[in-house]
Amino acid sequence: MATKRTVPVTILGQEYKVRGESDAETVRRAAALLDETMVRVRERSGTVDSVDIAVLAALNIANHLVALRDERGKGDPVDPAALDELLSLVESAVAGAPA
């Protein structure tokens, strides 16, 4: 079993400490993707509610994931650990961000 570590990341200007088994660089890259997506959602939609932005960003990222899976073939599994890390980032953003 891998050791869990805590990695500080910044999403929408707020710092979060993400605990997980992925290496720090993977967590930082996932957080950067989430941050970029949330910024785009906020700019395009005009939405200011952090929860709405997080949900729309998660939907956007999930849509890309589904498209990639379809391109690769339906039999290719998604790495559960990678999804857990992404879920942790989204949950941190939703739980800790002011609405």
Residue frames as qw, qx, qy, qz and C-alpha x, y, z in Angstrom:
[[0.000, 0.888, 0.459, 0.000, 0.00, 0.00, 0.00],
 [0.411, 0.500, -0.019, 0.762, 1.35, 3.41, -0.95],
 [0.307, -0.398, -0.445, 0.741, 2.00, 6.08, 1.61],
 [0.097, 0.877, 0.427, 0.196, -0.41, 9.01, 1.61],
 [0.426, -0.121, -0.079, 0.893, 1.17, 12.42, 1.42],
 [0.090, 0.860, 0.400, -0.305, -0.18, 15.94, 1.59],
 [0.447, 0.182, 0.331, 0.811, 0.45, 18.31, -1.29],
 [0.080, 0.656, 0.288, -0.693, -0.47, 22.01, -1.13],
 [0.305, 0.355, 0.611, 0.639, -2.19, 23.31, -4.25],
 [0.131, 0.386, 0.189, -0.894, -3.95, 26.53, -5.22],
 [0.130, 0.443, 0.799, 0.384, -7.33, 26.49, -6.93],
 [0.046, -0.812, -0.394, -0.427, -9.15, 29.75, -7.75],
 [0.058, 0.696, -0.279, 0.659, -6.73, 31.62, -5.51],
 [0.711, -0.545, 0.233, -0.378, -7.42, 29.43, -2.49],
 [0.202, 0.468, -0.854, 0.101, -4.83, 27.04, -1.05],
 [0.918, -0.192, -0.018, -0.347, -5.84, 23.45, -0.33],
 [0.183, -0.494, 0.848, -0.050, -3.90, 20.58, 1.14],
 [0.856, 0.167, -0.273, -0.407, -4.68, 17.45, -0.88],
 [0.466, -0.424, 0.767, -0.124, -3.94, 14.13, 0.75],
 [0.902, 0.327, -0.028, -0.281, -3.43, 11.15, -1.51],
 [0.844, -0.223, 0.417, 0.252, -1.16, 8.43, -2.78],
 [0.667, 0.675, 0.119, 0.292, -0.17, 10.05, -6.09],
 [0.603, -0.082, -0.063, 0.791, 3.18, 11.74, -6.41],
 [0.088, -0.658, -0.242, 0.708, 3.25, 15.47, -5.74],
 [0.013, -0.255, 0.475, 0.842, 3.78, 16.43, -9.38],
 [0.094, -0.347, -0.854, -0.377, 0.71, 14.49, -10.49],
 [0.147, -0.701, -0.609, 0.340, -1.40, 16.19, -7.83],
 [0.100, -0.564, 0.045, 0.819, -0.06, 19.62, -8.83],
 [0.019, 0.035, -0.673, -0.739, -0.79, 18.93, -12.51],
 [0.128, -0.525, -0.830, -0.137, -4.33, 17.78, -11.69],
 [0.155, -0.708, -0.405, 0.557, -4.88, 20.88, -9.55],
 [0.075, -0.374, 0.310, 0.871, -3.59, 23.10, -12.35],
 [0.069, -0.230, -0.800, -0.550, -6.00, 21.46, -14.80],
 [0.176, -0.663, -0.716, 0.134, -8.87, 21.95, -12.38],
 [0.170, -0.621, -0.147, 0.751, -7.88, 25.56, -11.70],
 [0.031, -0.169, 0.515, 0.840, -7.62, 26.37, -15.42],
 [0.128, -0.398, -0.830, -0.368, -10.97, 24.73, -16.09],
 [0.197, -0.697, -0.591, 0.354, -12.66, 26.55, -13.21],
 [0.122, -0.491, 0.076, 0.859, -11.25, 29.90, -14.36],
 [0.050, -0.048, -0.680, -0.730, -12.55, 29.25, -17.91],
 [0.176, -0.551, -0.811, -0.087, -15.97, 28.25, -16.57],
 [0.183, -0.671, -0.383, 0.608, -16.15, 31.37, -14.39],
 [0.068, -0.367, 0.287, 0.882, -15.13, 33.64, -17.28],
 [0.107, -0.130, -0.763, -0.624, -17.46, 32.06, -19.85],
 [0.264, -0.542, -0.792, -0.096, -20.50, 31.62, -17.66],
 [0.128, -0.577, 0.074, -0.803, -20.27, 34.68, -15.47],
 [0.767, -0.494, -0.398, -0.091, -21.07, 32.39, -12.54],
 [0.011, 0.692, -0.486, 0.533, -19.65, 33.51, -9.20],
 [0.824, -0.406, 0.229, -0.321, -20.86, 30.67, -6.98],
 [0.064, -0.584, 0.808, 0.047, -17.87, 28.42, -6.23],
 [0.589, 0.042, 0.789, -0.167, -19.97, 25.27, -6.03],
 [0.692, 0.644, 0.218, -0.243, -21.57, 25.93, -9.41],
 [0.298, 0.794, -0.508, -0.152, -18.15, 26.63, -10.92],
 [0.292, -0.403, 0.866, -0.050, -16.73, 23.41, -9.41],
 [0.688, 0.267, 0.644, -0.204, -19.63, 21.30, -10.69],
 [0.623, 0.755, 0.001, -0.205, -19.42, 22.77, -14.18],
 [0.106, 0.733, -0.667, -0.082, -15.64, 22.30, -14.22],
 [0.482, -0.185, 0.850, -0.103, -15.99, 18.69, -13.07],
 [0.726, 0.493, 0.428, -0.215, -18.56, 18.09, -15.80],
 [0.436, 0.826, -0.305, -0.186, -16.22, 19.64, -18.36],
 [0.093, -0.570, 0.817, 0.009, -13.31, 17.43, -17.26],
 [0.611, 0.063, 0.766, -0.187, -15.54, 14.34, -17.12],
 [0.688, 0.658, 0.130, -0.277, -16.75, 15.09, -20.65],
 [0.296, 0.747, -0.584, -0.116, -13.13, 15.13, -21.86],
 [0.343, -0.329, 0.870, -0.128, -12.47, 11.87, -20.03],
 [0.720, 0.331, 0.552, -0.259, -15.47, 10.19, -21.64],
 [0.595, 0.756, -0.158, -0.221, -14.38, 11.42, -25.07],
 [0.056, 0.648, -0.759, -0.024, -10.86, 10.04, -24.51],
 [0.532, -0.081, 0.821, -0.193, -12.26, 6.69, -23.38],
 [0.737, 0.536, 0.305, -0.275, -14.44, 6.54, -26.48],
 [0.417, 0.783, -0.431, -0.167, -11.43, 7.28, -28.70],
 [0.077, -0.507, 0.855, -0.083, -9.35, 4.56, -27.05],
 [0.537, -0.085, -0.799, -0.257, -12.13, 2.00, -27.06],
 [0.639, -0.543, -0.046, -0.542, -14.70, 1.15, -24.46],
 [0.917, -0.185, -0.332, 0.120, -12.60, -1.69, -23.04],
 [0.452, 0.367, -0.402, 0.707, -9.84, 0.56, -21.72],
 [0.497, -0.682, -0.500, 0.197, -10.24, 1.02, -17.98],
 [0.011, 0.859, -0.132, 0.494, -9.73, 4.34, -16.29],
 [0.468, 0.156, -0.650, 0.578, -7.09, 4.38, -13.57],
 [0.481, -0.718, -0.495, -0.086, -9.12, 4.43, -10.32],
 [0.553, -0.441, -0.207, 0.676, -6.29, 6.10, -8.39],
 [0.201, 0.117, 0.240, 0.943, -6.20, 8.97, -10.89],
 [0.301, -0.587, -0.504, -0.557, -9.95, 9.42, -10.61],
 [0.584, -0.622, -0.447, 0.270, -9.70, 9.35, -6.80],
 [0.427, -0.232, -0.049, 0.873, -7.12, 12.14, -6.91],
 [0.028, -0.310, -0.381, -0.871, -9.28, 14.20, -9.26],
 [0.465, -0.640, -0.560, -0.247, -12.31, 13.60, -7.05],
 [0.564, -0.493, -0.343, 0.567, -10.30, 14.71, -4.00],
 [0.250, -0.015, 0.116, 0.961, -9.36, 17.93, -5.76],
 [0.243, -0.460, -0.478, -0.708, -12.95, 18.66, -6.75],
 [0.570, -0.619, -0.538, 0.044, -14.22, 17.83, -3.24],
 [0.485, -0.331, -0.216, 0.780, -11.59, 20.12, -1.72],
 [0.065, 0.163, 0.250, 0.952, -12.60, 22.93, -4.04],
 [0.406, -0.536, -0.538, -0.509, -16.30, 22.47, -3.30],
 [0.631, -0.566, -0.490, 0.203, -15.91, 22.03, 0.47],
 [0.539, -0.396, -0.174, 0.723, -13.35, 24.72, 1.14],
 [0.204, 0.242, 0.278, 0.907, -14.18, 27.51, -1.27],
 [0.168, 0.385, 0.441, -0.793, -16.38, 30.36, -0.15],
 [0.337, 0.553, 0.740, 0.184, -19.67, 30.44, -2.05]]
